Amino acid sequence: MAHWLFKSEPSTWSWDDQVEKGDTGEEWDGVRNYQARNNMRLMQIGDLGFFYHSQSEKAVVGIVEICAPTHPDSTTDDPRWDCVDIRAVRPLAQPVTLAMCKADARLAGMVLVNNTRLSVQPVSDEEWRIVCELGGVPVA
């Protein structure tokens, strides 16, 4: 199983919005970055990801699961853009802020720490374990 991080501006799509979609989940649409799209093309059903609020909060707030494989993004007719569907699994007991990640030397190589603009990014197994620990949730 691979791990990922999905960034969203809470004013556009928040953790609460994601939770409201229930087990059906929601298409992670609108991504127009080739690297982020390529990351989604690598995802498999059952992979887990962190849900990250960007902008003012800048924190991992929940865990999501890939619930539909890569498919054409319904928000465009351009065949270059794909997306996956994700569903909420659980909130973190405590949000893990970007500042916390940057302050933890064990996360120095994390994509989030080094490229805060990439909207869909991989997370290593070790980074997953550390962020779950910091967020007060069992490692899934």
C-alpha positions, 0 to 999 in steps of 0.5 A: 500500500502506498501513502499520499497527501492531498492538499485543499484550501478549506474555503474551497473543499474542507475536511468537513466537506469530504466527511459529508460525502460519506463512503461514496467519496468524491472525485479529487478533480481540478488538478492541473499539474502534471506531477500531481496528476502523475501521482494520482495515476500511481494510486490504487484502491485502498491506498491511504492519504493525508487530507491537508488544509492549505492556506491559513491552517496549513495542517494535516487534519484527516486520513482518506482512502482511494475509493475509485481508480484513476479516471478522466477528470469530469471537470474538463474535456481535456484528456490529459487530466485524470483524477481519483475518488477519495473518501474520508476515513478518520480525522486526526486527533490533533492536526499536524501543522506544517510548522510541526513537520518542518520542526521534526528532523525525521521529516526533513525529506518529506515532499510537504516540507520541501515543496509546499505547492504540490497539491498531490504528493507521495508520503513514505511509509516512515513519514506516514508513521511519524505524522500519524504519531504526531496526530495521535492516531494509530498507524493505519 
